[in-house]
Amino acid sequence: MAHDLEIRDLHVEVEGKEIIKGVNLTIDKGQVHAVMGPNGSGKSTLANTLLGHPHYIVTQGDILYKGQSVLEMKPDERSRAGMFLAFQYPHSVSGVTVANFLRTALNAKRKTTMNGNFKPIAIPEFRKMMREKMAMLKLDDSFATRYLNEGFSGGEKKRAEILQMAILQPEIAILDETDSGLDIDGVRIVSEGVNSLQGPNLGILIITHYQRILNFIKPDFVHVLVKGKIAVEGGPELALKLEEQGYEWVLKETV
Amino acid sequence: MAEQLDVAFDFGASSSTYQEKYGFFDPENYAFKSKKGLNHEIVEEISWMKNEPDWMREFRHRSLDIFYKKPMPQWGGNLNEIDFNDIYYFVRAAEKQGRNWDEVPADIKNTFDKLGIPEAEQKFLSGVGAQYESEVVYHSVKDSLTKQGVIFTDTDSALKEHPDLFKKYFGTIIPPADNKFAALNSAVWSGGSFIYVPPGVHVDMPLQAYFRINTQNMGQFERTLIIVDEGAFVHYVEGCTAPTYSSNSLHSAVVEILVMKGGRARYTTIQNWSSNVYNLVTKRTVAHQDATMEWVDANLGSKLTMKYPSIYLTGKGAHGEVLSVAMAGKGQHQDTGGKAIHAAPHTTSQIISKSISKDGGRTSYRGLLQVYPGAEGSKSKVQCDALLLDEHSRSDTYPYIDVQENDVTIGHEASVSKIGEEQLFYLTSRGLTDNEASAMIVNGFIEPLAKELPMEFAVELNRLINLQMEGSVG
């Protein structure tokens, strides 16, 4: 059977410069993977490439989602197929409330999943769902009426990302530096949100510089990205080792 | 929350094009169609067809002479391609005006059905006037308003039925010599709305007029006069569409509004002409003491629009607002804005303009803020924001400010922004197509104005913007 997400010998260029230089990675639903690495190792490039950011050019290799290459698919098609990226720096959209945005995005997805039988989600049903997910992320009801990411604190932005994930219910979710810029309570709230979404229908790829978030979201597999390649792989113990010893030893081993 | 949630971005509901939805045309089965061209004979003919009093006939001829004398304005959009002799100045589509829709000729009724007017009338309007070519073919107002003394009729009927009130105010706020197109309208005007709201009467639901051009090379010159007496309130809404033709039509209206002491008027326009229509309109209000005037002016259609709703704040404490939205696509130029003239103490004004340019379209904000000596304690705020959707589009700002009084508070802000690739990636990564994502950004951009509209019109504006956005990015 095909894996839910398979990254095969992936090479990626940004503005003519190769950043990812042959990455192999396989993720199945029900698993939590962490990609760790020092600054400039290509972590965010990997995240953006998976969702099809137009600046990132795949020069070699493939990305397979449920056995199908997604390289020819646009970001919206990948999203509607079940992929999700929680952004490190989410953009604000003035004049568009969180509620309106979530409902629009959910309906866009339903258009694909419901095929010819598309019906927009009923407003009471949507409100109930949104309130439940917001409560889980300790966001009060008024959050829904604010303009998306406009004037949000760092913590609110990250929680808004996880709220979107909770509403869209992806099968593969990539969390790009979701812990950055958060205090310890912030990391806990966001992690609890992610954990509540975990289950047999969701595969998670956490991209992080620090081990900290992995205290809250337990990875099954840890991959260390160095200079565009996976340098070391292992279980959760690898993350702890990195926390204690830093990236120095990995860098030495790869040279 | 409920409010915006219910106006969610309803993509797909507008999957038809302008051509399918508004750009259709009816066969011509008209009672009368003038010959093409502009001259004193045509003016005479219009006046004769309408059986007007001498003073109006003379007013028209005088206005035509003024039109001839005035040079074509060169300071705004390109008007030099208008051929005034290639236009039909008067077309009577129906022999008589309907008081219910069954009295309107079937083709025309069918057109307004497609545009959703009778349905809207049932749901949320106090009265409706429907103009087709040169004249109003349907008019209706709720009995309860008539009993309170509210007059809502077409301007031709008002001249006959309320001659004294009419003559007292007609042409006093915008005289024929005001500008070349005001002179043209004064010479060949036909149709439009006449509203009088007696003192203290509050018209709860909006009155709406809908203007439809059907004929190719048509000129539509409606004339609207609104008088809001002391302490009264009215909200008037106008919409307009036309078939898409390869040659141009001309729409040149004049709208005069008087708001007396403590009264309030709101005038909302959702302009959706096809992209072969020149839309050259003069709109002006005189606001007396403590009166409030609000112009909500959305311009989505037309080839060229030049329109700057203005407010003369002549009474102490009067307040005026202009909220302007303009969207220009391929081949379109929206030269719009607003004017606030402070001519009395403690008057306040606010002009907010939001413009969107795409596919090589051009928007220009053109505004005037004038404060006369003695208008002490006056306050004004002008804000214009432009959004560019691509590199080929253009936006300019022409803010004219003339302040001749020291004791005033004036604020002016302007911004230009572009839709960025990162912002688009963010939204598309949530499952929205490029077009849906751009439309969402655009709708968010105008949200501060859309929320000023009654729900039904906010939905309409949202729908029209999505319609314009389709197929534009890529």
Contacts between the chains, C-beta under 8 A, distances in Angstrom:
chain1	res1	chain2	res2	distance
A	48	B	425	7.8
A	51	B	425	7.8
A	51	B	429	4.8
A	52	B	429	7.8
A	53	B	425	5.3
A	54	B	421	6.7
A	54	B	425	7.0
A	55	B	421	7.3
A	74	B	428	6.7
A	74	B	433	7.9
A	74	B	434	7.7
A	75	B	425	6.1
A	75	B	428	4.2
A	75	B	429	4.6
A	76	B	428	4.4
A	76	B	429	7.5
A	76	B	430	7.8
A	76	B	431	5.4
A	76	B	432	5.8
A	76	B	433	5.2
A	76	B	434	7.6
A	76	B	436	7.9
A	76	B	437	7.8
A	78	B	429	7.7
A	79	B	428	7.3
A	79	B	429	5.5
A	79	B	430	5.8
A	79	B	431	4.1
A	80	B	431	4.6
A	84	B	429	7.8
A	85	B	429	5.4
A	87	B	426	6.3
A	87	B	429	7.8
A	90	B	426	6.5
A	91	B	420	7.9
A	91	B	422	6.1
A	91	B	423	4.6
A	91	B	426	4.4
A	91	B	427	7.9
A	93	B	423	7.2
A	93	B	427	7.1
A	93	B	440	6.8
A	93	B	441	6.2
A	93	B	444	5.3
A	94	B	444	5.3
A	94	B	445	6.7
A	94	B	447	7.6
A	95	B	443	7.0
A	95	B	444	3.1
A	95	B	445	5.8
A	95	B	446	7.1
A	95	B	447	3.2
A	95	B	448	6.6
A	96	B	440	5.9
A	96	B	441	7.8
A	96	B	443	7.1
A	96	B	444	3.9
A	96	B	447	7.1
A	97	B	1	7.3
A	97	B	4	5.0
A	97	B	5	7.5
A	99	B	1	6.0
A	99	B	4	7.1
A	99	B	5	5.1
A	100	B	4	5.3
A	100	B	5	6.2
A	100	B	7	7.8
A	100	B	8	5.3
A	100	B	9	6.8
A	101	B	430	7.7
A	101	B	440	7.4
A	103	B	5	6.8
A	103	B	8	5.1
A	104	B	8	5.9
A	104	B	9	4.7
A	104	B	11	7.3
A	104	B	432	6.9
A	104	B	436	7.6
A	104	B	440	6.6
A	105	B	430	4.2
A	105	B	431	5.3
A	105	B	432	6.5
A	107	B	8	7.8
A	107	B	11	7.8
A	108	B	11	7.3
A	108	B	430	7.5
A	108	B	431	4.1
A	108	B	432	5.4
A	108	B	433	7.8
A	108	B	436	6.7
A	109	B	431	4.8
A	111	B	12	7.3
A	112	B	431	7.6
A	120	B	8	8.0
A	120	B	10	7.9
A	123	B	5	6.3
A	123	B	6	6.8
A	126	B	5	8.0
A	127	B	5	7.5
A	141	B	1	7.7
A	144	B	1	5.7
A	145	B	1	4.5
A	145	B	4	7.4
A	147	B	444	7.2
A	164	B	430	6.5
A	168	B	430	7.0
A	168	B	431	7.1
